[in-house]
Amino acid sequence: MTKKFSIVTSVLVGMLVLSGPLAHSSDSVVSLATEVDLDNAIAKTLDQEAAARGTITALLQRDDVRKIAEGRGLDLRRAEAAVATVQGDDLQRLSLLAADVDAKLAGGDQVVSISLVTLLLIVIIVILVTR
């Protein structure tokens, strides 16, 4: 009976000793996969934000936009600087609005000044809020 107990105990101890590294190794595989997924998600978000900021900045740098802003007394340098501070949903909304205004201006639409002023006012409000 003691010999059977000894064998069973040895087998159980051996299983416990071997199960620790195996369990840990599977965690590291899952962790690596999760880490890669997180890195990819972060890179994708940063790319989207950079593209959104580029769309807004491109609109603010157009000559016709600058003329409208000067006529309204708006400082586009501050607005361009504020674009770097906008994040998340606000950034995406401004980007969509900027893309829409840019498309209308590129098509020769003259009725876009109200939307453009709205965009500039939003950017200036963001400047004031982030101060």
N, C-alpha and C positions, 0 to 999 in steps of 0.2 A: 504494500500500500504506500509506503514511504517512497519507493522507487517510482511508482506511477505519479504520485504527487510531485516529486522532483522533476519528472519529465514534463508534466503538464505545466508546471511553474516555469521551467526553462523555455518551453515553447511560447507561453504567454509573454514572458519578459522579452524574448527575441522579437515577437511580433510588435510589442510596444516600442522597442528600440528602433526597429526598422520603419515603423509607421510615422515616427516623428519627422525624419528627413523627407520622406515621401510626401507627407502632408504639406510640409513647408515648401518643397519644390513646386508643387502645383499652385500654391499661393503666389510664388514669384512669377510663374508663367502668366497667371491671371493679372498680376500687378503690372507686368510688362505690357501686356495687351491693353490694359486700361490706360497706362501711361502713354502709349503710342496713340490711342484714341483721343486722349485729352490733348496731346500735342497737336494732333491733326485738327481738332475742333478749335483750339486757340489760334492756330495758323489761319484757318478758314475765316474766323471772326475778324482777325486783324486785317486780312486781305479785303474782306467786305467793308470794314471801316475805312481803310485806306482808299478804296474805290469810291466810297460815298463822299469822303472829304475831297477827293480829286474832282468829283462832279460839281460840288458846291464851289470850290475854289476856281474851277474853270469858268463857271458862270460869273463869279464876282470879278474876274479879270477881263471880261469882254468889254470892248470900248463902249458899246451902246449902254451896257449896264452901268459903267462908270459915269457916263454922261447923265443918266437918269438919277443916280445916287448923288452926284454933285448938285444937280438941280434941286434935289430935296434936302440938301445939307447933311447927307449921311457920310460918315467916315468909313470907307471900305477897308482901310488898313486894319482898323480895329475889328471889323467884321471878319476879315480873313484870319486874323489872329484868334478870334473866338471859335472858328471852325475846329481848331485843334482841341478845344475843350468839350465840345459836344460829343455825347456818347449814346449808345443804345438806340432806343426807339426814336428819340428826338433826332439823332443823326440820320437815321433811315428816312424819316418823314421829310426832313430838310433836303436830303439827297433826291428823293422822288419829286419834290416840288421844284428843285433846281433843274433836274433833267427835263421836266415838263416845260418849264420856262425856256430853257435852252433850245428845246425842240421847236417851240413856237417862234422864238427869235430867229432861229436858223431858217424857218419857213417864211420869214418876212411878216409875221403877224405883228400888228401894231397895237393890239388890244391887251397886250401882256403886261403893261406897266403896273396895273393894280396888283397882279400876282407877284411881280418883281418887288414892288414896294413892300408887300406882305412878307416876302422872303427876307428882305433886308431888315425890316422891323423885327422879325423873329430872331435874326442873328444878333442884332443890337441888344435886344432884350436878354438874350443869352449872355452877352458880354456883361451887361449890368448885373445880372443875377450871379455870375461867377466871380465877381469882384470881391 
